[in-house]
Amino acid sequence: MRKIVLIALLAVAMLPAMAGEYGYLVFTNTSGTSTTLTVNNLSATVSGSTLVVTNDDCTVNFTLTELASMQFSTTSSETALENVIDGDRPVQVYSLGGMSFGSFDNLVQAAMQLGAGTYVISNGKNAQTIVIK
């Protein structure tokens, strides 16, 4: 556990120096779900066993033991929803922190009922992070 916390603290300390030309920081958890955050006013702290990452848009909490990787990227990992989520299947909607916003009959219904924000859309095996402005 100390090794994980030490690695996380070193990574957090290096964030401002490494961000440079990269516009995004991609976090991947042990189940393979990725969360992409812009580096605009990015800050990260470790509180107990949680990595708390904040930028201009949101604050996201990651449990250190469930965090598989984090890496800078020049592009958002977001892809077209039709390539990941079947628009005709029921979907579940979550906040980046894991809070459920409920189930919807399809992606269009979910998008119409959600307010501006960043969400994780899941339809069983696939998950996609989306931003609604």
Wavefront OBJ file of the C-alpha trace (Angstrom):
o trace
v 0.000 0.000 0.000
v 2.834 2.414 0.814
v 4.333 1.773 -2.609
v 1.030 2.680 -4.335
v 0.697 5.875 -2.297
v 4.326 6.833 -2.979
v 3.903 6.269 -6.725
v 0.669 8.281 -6.713
v 2.306 11.136 -4.802
v 5.234 11.232 -7.234
v 2.863 11.206 -10.190
v 0.766 13.998 -8.693
v 3.849 16.102 -8.003
v 4.964 15.715 -11.625
v 1.585 16.614 -13.219
v 2.231 20.319 -13.894
v 5.725 19.655 -15.245
v 4.662 16.874 -17.577
v 1.362 18.219 -18.947
v 3.073 20.584 -21.394
v 1.682 19.942 -24.884
v -0.808 17.321 -23.712
v -4.424 18.418 -23.427
v -5.815 15.377 -21.620
v -5.071 12.998 -18.781
v -6.562 9.515 -19.181
v -7.240 7.356 -16.122
v -7.956 3.640 -16.571
v -9.302 1.507 -13.742
v -8.685 -2.188 -13.215
v -11.940 -3.098 -14.998
v -10.716 -1.321 -18.142
v -12.995 1.740 -18.012
v -11.201 4.959 -18.973
v -11.973 8.465 -17.771
v -10.531 11.396 -19.712
v -10.055 14.803 -18.127
v -8.742 17.992 -19.694
v -5.608 19.381 -18.079
v -7.062 22.905 -17.763
v -6.301 23.972 -14.172
v -5.654 20.336 -13.280
v -4.803 19.483 -9.704
v -4.547 16.164 -7.918
v -4.256 15.203 -4.276
v -4.195 11.953 -2.364
v -6.593 11.655 0.556
v -6.233 8.331 2.357
v -6.665 5.680 -0.341
v -8.336 8.070 -2.829
v -6.808 10.125 -5.624
v -8.854 13.329 -6.010
v -8.420 14.987 -9.418
v -9.941 18.398 -10.190
v -9.977 20.473 -13.380
v -12.097 23.332 -14.770
v -15.022 20.967 -15.437
v -15.289 18.561 -12.515
v -13.783 16.698 -9.589
v -13.270 12.931 -9.863
v -12.305 10.482 -7.106
v -10.309 7.346 -7.904
v -9.664 4.558 -5.413
v -5.912 3.962 -5.653
v -6.196 0.174 -5.514
v -8.616 0.250 -8.485
v -6.512 2.612 -10.615
v -4.586 0.663 -13.265
v -2.946 3.574 -15.101
v -2.950 7.259 -15.870
v -1.293 8.806 -18.877
v -1.195 12.095 -20.725
v -2.693 12.237 -24.209
v -2.787 14.757 -27.041
v -6.325 13.690 -27.934
v -9.437 12.830 -25.985
v -10.062 9.095 -25.685
v -13.704 9.766 -26.435
v -14.893 8.160 -29.631
v -18.137 8.332 -31.545
v -20.853 6.816 -29.379
v -22.244 4.755 -32.213
v -18.902 2.936 -32.332
v -19.032 1.952 -28.665
v -22.595 2.077 -27.384
v -25.476 0.525 -29.304
v -27.926 3.453 -29.504
v -30.986 1.166 -29.495
v -30.134 -0.781 -26.316
v -30.960 0.269 -22.755
v -28.184 2.236 -21.065
v -27.186 3.038 -17.496
v -25.792 6.483 -16.679
v -23.244 7.254 -13.950
v -21.251 10.248 -12.769
v -17.475 10.037 -13.038
v -17.496 9.291 -9.316
v -19.809 6.296 -9.810
v -23.149 7.774 -8.690
v -26.034 6.321 -10.719
v -28.343 8.658 -12.637
v -30.589 5.756 -13.620
v -31.412 3.541 -16.581
v -32.823 4.721 -19.878
v -34.426 2.909 -22.825
v -31.688 4.125 -25.197
v -28.829 6.592 -25.579
v -30.948 9.350 -27.121
v -33.428 9.277 -24.224
v -30.553 9.467 -21.740
v -28.877 12.384 -23.534
v -32.145 14.329 -23.685
v -32.759 14.000 -19.932
v -29.247 14.711 -18.664
v -28.022 18.220 -17.914
v -24.647 19.610 -18.864
v -21.824 17.525 -17.463
v -19.553 14.539 -17.922
v -21.125 11.086 -17.669
v -20.249 7.418 -18.021
v -22.742 5.588 -20.244
v -22.834 1.792 -19.973
v -24.839 -0.873 -21.759
v -23.458 -3.993 -20.176
v -20.062 -4.827 -21.642
v -19.266 -1.390 -23.090
v -18.838 1.944 -21.354
v -18.158 5.387 -22.760
v -17.463 8.734 -21.157
v -19.474 11.555 -22.714
v -19.607 15.312 -22.216
v -22.884 17.192 -22.619
v -22.561 20.959 -22.913
l 1 2 3 4 5 6 7 8 9 10 11 12 13 14 15 16 17 18 19 20 21 22 23 24 25 26 27 28 29 30 31 32 33 34 35 36 37 38 39 40 41 42 43 44 45 46 47 48 49 50 51 52 53 54 55 56 57 58 59 60 61 62 63 64 65 66 67 68 69 70 71 72 73 74 75 76 77 78 79 80 81 82 83 84 85 86 87 88 89 90 91 92 93 94 95 96 97 98 99 100 101 102 103 104 105 106 107 108 109 110 111 112 113 114 115 116 117 118 119 120 121 122 123 124 125 126 127 128 129 130 131 132 133
